[in-house]
């Protein structure tokens, strides 16, 4: 026997599940509700659709009104069951008035109980899905590469016949066809037939293609300070090229990443122009060109620090970015000027020129000097970026065990980065990988050549659907080779300890020492950390964490040495610009100086 099913919809989809479970109950001040017999996978959709449950807190108007509400609920819940593939389901209700028989029905002395009984029957599965193009015969030539079923769009034969999955597959079908140049494609209904003997649903989707379109003229509206060439350089399509909405999406994403615009919107004309092309309008709203920022930080070992900047994000009308920054801290003070030309010679490339003046006064060394650098950065894919350049680093460096001397170095920093995380300041999922190599040459007491290499990875896993529980992991390794430790300036050696490496240990406390206990720095580093980020009560969070690190006076980490471990608990308050964090940490292993104490770190943003 074949039953014609006229429409799909009316409920929330759910995954397949056949086991019936116990009742869903709810009690309000007017009545109680029980929903019995529903399979596990549709219990929540049923609860969401039920007006009996949604309106329990409202005053009870009377038993007649309750009966009407229950009767309407059975129809509503029946649609939910059908939307999840249970086409033979029945939904009935009974109303138990308790001791209300002897009193007027509008004022029962007992609490009425509405029992909704669901008999799901078998869950139907998808059979053949077909796509019929109603105007394909009018096209010349008829496209032969168009999808003929919904199987490639996620509606797979044998899967539960869930309405949401079918509708999602149809949306994916339309998006796929639109990318093939049919800008005005749309569905024109569907026919679904349920075989009640085999419990199989077959679906035929009717599609109207419309004419295949080619890109027409691009009109840009809203430019004020920005030059039209800035837009043209990032254009992803040419006039006369086959229409593909993905090219508009890619161009929009590129324009948004420049930070020049607050609003970027593409609109296509409602019909083709006389020459068969599709006019496109780009509407933008420019961001404020200038901005200032101020931030602060504190840690028990490094003290207070203040960071401030002034930035112009569109200096010459082509997305040029100039940033002037100042750092004032108890162990570091500095000035920086960073000039970045986005779209340098090609849309996916940037030129960056930096000048940094800095003074550092740490327990391991004192440094006063400057760094000048120029680098090219190119986006290879949406996730991969490579960078290379030249730098000049001149500084007076005074290590704890080294005499003060001037280090004059030239370097060629090379770097590759991968990032597919979902948020820059507070990621919930994804991976960040960075690998770098910098060959150095120059003079420090005598001629010096060495290489600095490092790699780090950070990964984030969402453990709950609402992003309230995140597992964050990090690992890093570094190596200096080509020279002995005492030949390398102290500010280029490795140290660990502090907010960025191993919390619970003082800044630079993890380091090889001489016989007097002075920090020497090392030629290799190995470290890692783990955090469990739990967000609760809206904007509050707790973060238990553990960090570990090792610095060795060898080219590669010496695993025979003890790894230093710190652990603690962090507190977070989530703001629109990122989480404000306070971390309290304590060394698990004994520090080299044999002094254990609680350390506190305060900053904006996650630790990593």
Buried (B, 14 or more C-beta within 10 A) or exposed (E): EEEEBEEBEBBBBBEBBEEBEEBBEBEBEBBBBBBBBBBBBBBEBBBEBBEBBEBBEEEBEEBEEBBEBBEEBBEBBBBBBBBBBBBBBBBBBEBBBEEBEEEEBEEBEEBBBBBBBBBBBBBBBBBBBBBEBEEBEEBEEEBEEBBEBBBBBBBBBEBBBBBBBBBBBBEBBBEBBBBBBBBBBEBEEBBBBBBBEEBBBBBBBBBBBBBBBBBBEBEBEBBEEBBEEBBEBBBBBEBEEBBBBEBBEBBBEBBEEBBBBEEBBBEBBEEBEEEEBBBBBBBBEBBEBEEEEEBBBBBBBBEEBEBBBEBBBBBEBBBBBBBBBEBEBEBBBBBBEBBBBBBBEEBBBBBBBBEBEBBBBBBBBBBBBBBEBEBBBBBEEEBBBBBBBEBBBBBBBBBBBBEEBEBBBBBBBBBBBBBBBEEEEBBBBBBBBBBBBBBBBBEBEEEBEBBBBBBBBBBBEBBEEEBBBBBBBBBBBBBBEBBEBBBBBBBBBBBBBBBBBBBBBBBBBBBBBEEEEBBBBBBBBBBBBBBBBBBEEEEEBEBEBBBBBBBBBBBEBBEEBEBBBBBBEBBBEBEEEBBBBBBBBBBBBEBBEEEBEEBBBBBBBBBB
